[in-house]
Amino acid sequence: MIPFLLVLLSDEKYYNSFWKMIRIWSFFLIYGMGFRLKIDKKEKLNPKKSYMFVANHASLLDPWIMIAMNKNPLLFVGKKELVKLPIFGFFYKKAVVMVDRNDPKSRKQVYARIKKRLESGLSIAIFPEGLVPTENVILAPFTNGAFSLSIEYQMPIVTQIYYDAKRLFSWNFFKGHPGTFRVKQLNTIETKGLTIENKEALKKQVFDLVFNELNNNKAYMKDTNRPNNEREIKSPL
């Protein structure tokens, strides 16, 4: 894919073409590895509108699932640490808006870059846990970024729930197998009229929605409460 990536990431005007290519790539990757997608969408989105997409994060396949689910281009906001990965890091820094979570200046620069890209009709995608938590965690606390941005630019929030990635594509080398990824996309949450003072309430609202969905799902909780979770399999992310 490198020759195509070099061309399509050489200029922002090619981003729509880049998105079409990586969507095809995502389906090839997911289905080629023996997985299937079972998607439940509660609401049809306006293709001409910008949204903030958020989801729980438990597997390396999560971003590919989000890409496969969205025909309209998304701009991911991701961790700066991934730039260090060989080869992948080179393309990652061209395709993703990076943020250094420990640098306030970096967070301000994210706002400037996103504003420019939103004007071209893109939506934003963030995994608000900010990390892949250990296996025994149902859902890690959310960071503020997704909710500050959604209020700043009055973007509705689209919440996606990934139930099976932890079991089917685990960080533990000895776990995982082909199967069906169940994904639910909840109704949008409007942010029109909200101010930064509403950020914490908005964050809690979305966190509670995701947590309750996961906590009430027997298969997900069985993954989370595995007998050998005292090993606390940690991801490199």
Secondary structure, DSSP 8 states (H G I E B T S, - for coil): -HHHHHHHTSSGGGHHHHHHHHHHHHHHHHHHTTEEEEEEESS---TTS--EEEE---STTHHHHHHHH-SS-EEEEEEGGGGGSTTHHHHHHHHSEEE-TT-HHHHHHHHHHHHHHHTTT-EEEE-TTSS---TT-S-----SHHHHHHHHTT--EEEEEE-SHHHHT-SSTT---SEEEEEEE---B--TT--GGGHHHHHHHHHHHHHHHHHT-HHHHHHHT-TTGGG------
